[in-house]
Amino acid sequence: MSDAAVRSLLTAIRRAASHHRIYGEEHEITVAAVSDVVDALNGLVGTADKAMLSLVDDTLYLNRSPMASVSVEFNGLIRTLQETGIESIVFEHPVRVEDAVMLTRFIAGAGSPPTKGSITLNEDSWARTELEDSPTEGLRQAYSSSLIALRSLGSAVQAGTNIELTQATAAVTSLLEQVIAQPEAAFLLTTVKSHHEYTFYHSVNTSIMSIALGRLVGVSEQELLVLGLGALLHDIGKIGVSAGILQHPGRLGPDDWVEIKRHPVLGAEMILAAAAPGHEAAAVVAFEHHAGFDGRGYPTIPYHRHDDHDHDRKHKSGDRLHLFSRLAAVVDTYDAITTRRAYRRAERPSRALHALLAGAGRSHDPDLVQAFIGLVGVYPPGSKLLLDDGRIVVVIRSTEGSAERPTAAVLTRPDGTRLEQPELIELDPRHIADQVMVNGGDQDAAALLELLTVS
């Protein structure tokens, strides 16, 4: 319940601050958004006298408890709060509208912080030693560092300055360490999505899963760093593409497609100009990840045949694409299909696997598609399933040889009522009745990170 309540509050705060900047404080849209903040705050406090949110090391705490998945999902907003100097926020029931107005005005950068009302800032805080430890703190810090690095690169690209990859390389080094140390938790964390910053979250998820898949197929640890860096930066060329094109709800026109098809080349050029010696293959990932195993994607990859007298094509186009590009292409497609976009809904993980199988041998390397399915299982982490007794479960572990009988968390009783504390079970596929869609904003799998790491 607390994760959902905090998620609702942060969504409302982000929307209200954004509306304040765009429309001003008196506009009816802003007034309605602030009202949502008040409702979310009172819902969070509930019957308690007060509640406190604390910000420590990019992690959000509700009272003493870490909000693991929420901290990653709202990393951008958390950074904004920290930049305004907010370390803690105390809410007292009932929250007054005028105090919520002052809070959103302050976050929007247009006023002073609320004081001596139902909302107070930085008047109370926990010492670091008083807060509960989280076994996934290192993993979440690596994820957050990757998001921060991507935002920094995005700012450089938009400003027209040369990019610098030291921060991104350090972030991927941390991701690599965490994927090796906590492979199941790392994969589960990739089920965190953000419609607000799709490209950045998608890029981090692609990096994590590419590292996991590369490790499975025998890529050395030193080369996994280059693979992870290339996967993290595979869409960096999109930063220069108009948001109107990227989020266009209908079919793109010819001119728009020309713009979209430029992003692999632009990204590769930027990475190659900044890559350290030995990291050049990261640029190849950006250049080739849409080329297609059959060579029918974009851009067209030059190919020089060794035997000029052989007019029959004996080698598939995929044979001349870099292994890292083929790895990242599989993962890129999977994460894109399972993420909600402006122009389409998120699909179930099983639908993404079917799409990969349908494209095996054409858009994707068939061997790597099979390897990826072997890694994630028939029901990948994040799959929400209806059992034959009416219970709803979410898969949280299907790696490390447990793909046939994955670990799942039971969320509801047979009558549909939600459990206070999810229960872990070994899932018997014979009792699966159906796979169900995850509702918008529902991050059940990622919210179960802590439960997974102590099980």
C-alpha positions in Angstrom: 0.0 0.0 0.0 2.8 2.5 0.9 4.5 2.1 -2.4 1.3 2.8 -4.3 0.5 5.8 -2.0 4.0 7.3 -2.5 3.8 6.7 -6.2 0.5 8.5 -6.4 1.9 11.4 -4.4 5.0 11.8 -6.5 3.0 11.6 -9.7 0.7 14.4 -8.5 3.6 16.6 -7.3 5.5 16.2 -10.6 2.3 17.1 -12.6 1.4 20.0 -10.4 4.9 21.5 -10.5 5.0 21.1 -14.3 1.6 22.7 -14.7 2.7 25.6 -12.5 5.6 26.3 -14.8 3.5 26.1 -17.9 0.2 27.6 -16.9 0.9 29.5 -13.7 -0.6 29.1 -10.3 -4.1 30.4 -10.9 -4.9 28.3 -14.0 -7.7 25.8 -13.5 -5.4 22.9 -14.6 -2.8 23.8 -12.0 -5.5 24.2 -9.3 -6.9 20.8 -10.1 -3.4 19.3 -10.0 -2.7 20.8 -6.6 -6.0 19.3 -5.4 -4.7 15.9 -6.5 -1.5 16.6 -4.4 -3.7 17.3 -1.3 -5.7 14.1 -1.9 -2.6 12.0 -2.3 -1.0 13.5 0.8 -4.0 12.8 3.0 -4.2 9.3 1.5 -0.5 8.8 2.4 -0.8 10.1 5.9 -4.1 8.2 6.5 -5.1 7.8 10.1 -1.6 8.6 11.4 -0.9 12.0 12.8 1.9 12.6 10.3 4.3 11.0 7.8 7.8 12.0 6.7 9.6 11.5 3.4 13.4 11.7 3.6 15.9 11.9 0.7 19.2 10.2 1.3 21.7 9.2 -1.5 19.0 9.2 -4.2 16.8 7.0 -2.1 13.4 8.0 -0.9 12.3 6.8 2.6 8.8 6.8 4.0 9.5 7.3 7.7 12.4 4.8 8.1 11.5 2.4 5.3 13.2 2.7 1.8 10.9 3.0 -1.2 13.0 0.8 -3.4 11.3 0.7 -6.8 9.7 4.2 -6.3 13.2 5.7 -5.8 14.3 4.4 -9.3 11.0 5.1 -11.0 11.0 8.8 -9.8 14.8 9.3 -9.9 14.4 12.5 -12.0 11.9 14.1 -9.6 14.0 13.0 -6.6 17.0 14.8 -8.1 14.9 17.9 -8.7 13.9 17.9 -5.0 17.5 17.5 -3.9 18.6 20.3 -6.1 16.1 22.6 -4.4 17.6 21.7 -1.1 14.9 19.4 0.2 16.2 16.7 2.6 12.9 15.8 4.3 9.2 16.7 4.1 6.8 16.2 7.0 3.1 16.1 6.3 0.5 16.5 9.1 -3.1 15.5 8.7 -5.2 17.2 7.4 -3.0 18.7 4.7 -4.1 22.2 3.8 -4.5 23.4 0.2 -2.5 26.6 0.7 0.5 24.5 2.0 0.3 22.2 -1.0 0.3 25.3 -3.2 3.4 26.6 -1.5 5.1 23.2 -1.9 4.4 22.9 -5.6 5.3 26.6 -6.2 8.7 26.0 -4.4 9.4 22.8 -6.4 8.6 24.7 -9.6 11.2 27.2 -8.7 8.7 30.1 -8.2 8.5 30.7 -4.5 9.6 30.1 -0.9 9.3 26.8 0.9 6.2 26.1 3.1 6.9 26.7 6.8 5.0 26.2 10.1 1.9 24.6 8.4 0.7 21.1 7.6 3.8 20.7 5.3 7.3 21.5 6.6 10.7 21.0 4.9 13.9 20.0 6.6 12.8 20.6 10.1 13.2 16.9 11.0 15.3 14.2 9.5 16.7 10.7 10.3 20.4 10.1 10.8 21.7 7.7 8.2 22.2 5.0 10.8 18.5 5.2 11.9 17.2 4.3 8.5 16.5 0.7 7.5 19.2 -0.9 5.3 18.2 -2.1 1.8 19.9 -5.1 0.2 19.3 -3.5 -3.2 20.8 -0.1 -2.4 24.0 -0.8 -4.5 21.9 -1.9 -7.5 19.6 1.0 -7.3 22.5 3.4 -6.9 24.1 1.9 -10.1 20.7 2.4 -11.9 20.4 5.9 -10.7 24.0 6.8 -11.7 23.3 5.5 -15.2 20.2 7.7 -15.4 22.2 10.7 -14.2 24.9 10.0 -16.8 22.4 9.8 -19.6 20.8 13.1 -18.5 24.2 14.8 -18.5 24.9 13.4 -22.0 21.5 14.6 -23.2 22.2 18.1 -21.9 25.5 18.1 -23.8 23.9 16.9 -27.0 21.1 19.5 -26.8 23.7 22.2 -26.1 25.7 21.2 -29.2 28.8 20.4 -27.2 31.0 17.3 -27.4 30.0 14.4 -25.1 32.3 12.9 -22.5 31.9 9.2 -21.5 33.8 9.0 -18.2 30.6 9.2 -16.1 28.7 6.8 -18.3 31.6 4.3 -18.2 31.7 4.5 -14.4 28.0 3.9 -14.2 28.1 0.8 -16.5 31.0 -0.5 -14.4 28.7 -0.3 -11.4 25.9 -1.9 -13.3 28.2 -4.8 -14.4 29.2 -5.4 -10.8 25.6 -5.5 -9.7 24.4 -7.8 -12.5 27.2 -10.3 -11.6 26.4 -10.0 -7.9 22.6 -9.9 -8.0 21.5 -11.2 -11.5 17.9 -11.9 -10.5 17.3 -8.6 -8.7 19.0 -6.7 -11.6 16.7 -8.3 -14.1 13.7 -7.6 -11.9 14.7 -4.0 -11.7 14.4 -3.6 -15.5 10.6 -4.0 -15.1 10.7 -0.4 -13.8 9.5 1.9 -16.6 9.0 5.6 -16.9 6.8 7.1 -19.6 8.1 10.5 -18.4 11.7 9.7 -19.4 11.2 6.7 -21.7 14.5 6.8 -23.6 16.7 7.0 -20.5 15.0 4.2 -18.6 14.8 2.1 -21.7 18.5 2.6 -22.3 19.5 1.5 -18.7 17.2 -1.5 -18.9 18.7 -2.5 -22.3 22.2 -2.2 -20.8 21.4 -4.4 -17.8 19.7 -7.1 -19.9 22.5 -7.0 -22.5 25.1 -7.6 -19.9 23.1 -10.5 -18.5 22.6 -12.1 -22.0 26.2 -11.4 -22.9 27.4 -13.1 -19.7 25.2 -16.1 -20.5 26.7 -16.6 -24.0 30.3 -16.3 -22.8 31.3 -12.7 -23.3 34.3 -11.9 -21.1 33.9 -9.5 -18.1 36.2 -7.0 -19.8 34.1 -7.0 -23.0 30.8 -7.0 -21.0 31.8 -3.4 -20.0 32.0 -2.4 -23.6 28.7 -4.2 -24.4 27.0 -2.6 -21.5 28.3 0.9 -22.5 27.1 0.4 -26.1 23.7 -0.8 -25.0 23.4 2.2 -22.6 24.2 4.6 -25.4 22.5 2.8 -28.3 19.8 5.4 -28.6 21.8 8.5 -27.8 21.3 9.7 -31.3 17.6 10.1 -30.6 18.3 12.9 -28.2 18.7 15.2 -31.2 15.4 14.0 -32.7 12.3 16.1 -32.2 10.0 14.9 -29.3 7.1 15.4 -31.6 8.4 12.8 -34.0 9.4 10.3 -31.2 6.0 10.5 -29.6 3.9 10.9 -32.7 0.7 8.8 -32.1 0.1 7.8 -35.8 2.0 6.7 -38.8 5.2 8.8 -39.5 5.6 10.6 -42.8 8.5 10.1 -45.1 10.4 13.1 -43.8 9.9 12.0 -40.2 11.2 8.5 -41.0 14.3 10.1 -42.6 14.9 11.9 -39.3 14.4 8.7 -37.2 16.7 6.6 -39.4 19.5 9.1 -38.8 19.8 8.4 -35.1 22.0 5.3 -35.3 24.6 7.2 -37.4 24.4 10.3 -35.2 24.8 8.2 -32.1 27.7 6.2 -33.4 29.6 9.3 -34.5 29.1 10.9 -31.0 30.3 7.7 -29.2 33.2 7.1 -31.5 34.5 10.7 -31.0 34.4 10.2 -27.2 35.2 6.5 -26.7 38.3 5.5 -24.8 40.8 3.2 -26.6 39.3 -0.3 -26.6 35.7 0.9 -26.2 35.1 1.6 -29.9 32.7 -1.3 -30.2 30.2 0.7 -28.2 29.8 2.9 -31.2 29.2 -0.2 -33.4 26.2 -1.1 -31.2 24.6 2.3 -31.7 25.3 2.1 -35.5 24.0 -1.5 -36.1 21.2 -2.2 -33.6 18.5 -1.4 -36.1 20.3 -2.9 -39.1 18.4 -6.3 -38.9 19.8 -9.8 -39.0 18.7 -10.0 -42.7 20.2 -6.6 -43.5 16.8 -5.0 -44.3 16.8 -2.6 -41.4 18.7 0.7 -41.2 21.3 1.9 -41.9 22.5 -0.3 -44.7 25.7 -2.0 -43.6 28.5 -2.0 -46.3 29.6 -5.5 -47.2 32.5 -6.6 -49.5 32.2 -10.1 -50.8 35.5 -12.0 -50.8 34.5 -14.1 -53.9 33.5 -11.8 -56.7 32.5 -14.9 -58.8 30.0 -16.1 -56.3 26.7 -14.5 -57.3 24.6 -16.5 -54.9 24.4 -15.1 -51.4 25.7 -17.8 -49.1 26.2 -15.7 -45.9 23.3 -14.1 -44.0 23.6 -10.4 -43.4 23.7 -11.2 -39.6 27.0 -12.8 -40.1 28.6 -9.5 -40.6 27.0 -7.6 -37.7 28.9 -7.4 -34.5 27.9 -9.8 -31.8 27.2 -6.9 -29.4 24.9 -5.3 -31.9 22.9 -8.5 -32.3 22.7 -9.0 -28.5 21.5 -5.4 -27.9 19.0 -5.7 -30.8 17.2 -8.6 -29.1 17.1 -6.9 -25.7 16.1 -3.5 -27.2 13.1 -5.0 -28.9 12.0 -6.9 -25.8 12.1 -3.8 -23.5 10.5 -1.6 -26.1 7.5 -3.9 -26.6 6.9 -4.3 -22.8 7.0 -0.5 -22.3 4.1 1.9 -22.7 4.6 4.5 -25.4 2.7 7.6 -26.4 1.4 5.7 -29.5 0.7 2.3 -28.1 0.1 0.3 -24.9 2.7 -1.9 -23.2 2.5 -5.5 -24.2 2.7 -8.6 -22.0 6.2 -10.2 -21.7 4.9 -13.3 -23.5 3.9 -11.1 -26.4 7.4 -9.7 -26.6 8.9 -13.2 -26.7 6.5 -14.2 -29.5 7.6 -11.1 -31.4 11.2 -12.0 -31.0 10.5 -15.6 -32.2 8.6 -14.3 -35.2 11.6 -12.1 -36.1 14.2 -14.8 -35.6 16.3 -15.1 -38.7 15.0 -11.9 -40.1 15.3 -8.9 -37.7 17.1 -10.9 -35.0 19.8 -13.5 -34.6 17.9 -16.8 -34.0 20.5 -18.2 -31.7 20.5 -15.1 -29.5 16.7 -15.1 -29.4 16.7 -18.7 -28.1 19.5 -17.7 -25.6 17.4 -14.8 -24.3 14.3 -17.0 -23.9 16.5 -19.4 -22.0 17.6 -16.6 -19.8 14.2 -15.1 -18.9 12.0 -18.2 -19.2 8.6 -18.6 -20.7 7.3 -16.3 -18.0 9.9 -13.5 -17.6 10.2 -11.4 -14.4 7.3 -8.9 -14.4 4.8 -11.4 -15.9 1.5 -11.1 -14.1 -0.5 -14.3 -14.1 -3.9 -15.6 -13.1 -3.9 -19.0 -11.4 -6.6 -21.5 -11.8 -7.7 -20.9 -8.2 -8.3 -17.2 -8.9 -5.1 -15.8 -7.3 -3.0 -13.2 -9.1 0.8 -13.7 -9.0 3.7 -11.8 -10.4 6.9 -13.6 -11.5 10.0 -12.3 -9.8 12.6 -14.9 -10.5 13.1 -17.0 -13.6 16.9 -17.0 -14.1 19.7 -19.2 -12.9 18.2 -22.5 -14.1 14.7 -21.9 -12.6 13.0 -20.9 -15.8 10.8 -24.1 -15.8 9.4 -23.4 -12.4 9.9 -19.7 -11.7 9.5 -18.0 -8.3 6.4 -15.9 -8.1 4.9 -13.6 -5.5 1.2 -14.1 -4.7 -0.6 -10.7 -4.7 -4.2 -11.6 -4.1 -6.4 -14.2 -2.6 -8.8 -16.3 -4.7 -11.6 -13.8 -4.1 -9.5 -11.0 -5.5 -8.6 -9.2 -2.2 -5.0 -8.1 -2.0 -2.7 -9.7 0.5 -1.1 -7.4 3.2 2.3 -9.1 2.6 3.0 -11.0 -0.7 3.8 -14.7 -0.4 6.5 -16.4 -2.4 5.7 -19.6 -4.2 7.4 -21.9 -6.7 5.1 -21.6 -9.7 3.7 -24.7 -11.2 2.9 -23.9 -14.9 0.1 -26.4 -14.9 -1.9 -24.1 -12.6 -1.5 -21.0 -14.8 -4.9 -20.0 -16.3 -3.9 -16.8 -18.1 -1.4 -14.0 -18.3 -2.9 -10.6 -17.5 -1.9 -7.1 -18.3 -0.2 -4.9 -15.8 -2.2 -1.8 -15.1 -0.7 1.6 -15.9 1.6 2.7 -13.1 1.6 -0.8 -11.5 5.2 -1.8 -10.7 4.5 -4.9 -8.7 7.5 -6.8 -9.8 10.0 -4.0 -9.1 8.3 -3.3 -5.7 9.1 -6.9 -4.7 12.9 -6.4 -5.0 13.5 -6.4 -1.3 11.4 -9.6 -0.9 13.4 -11.3 -3.6 16.8 -10.4 -2.1 16.0 -11.9 1.3 14.3 -15.0 0.1 
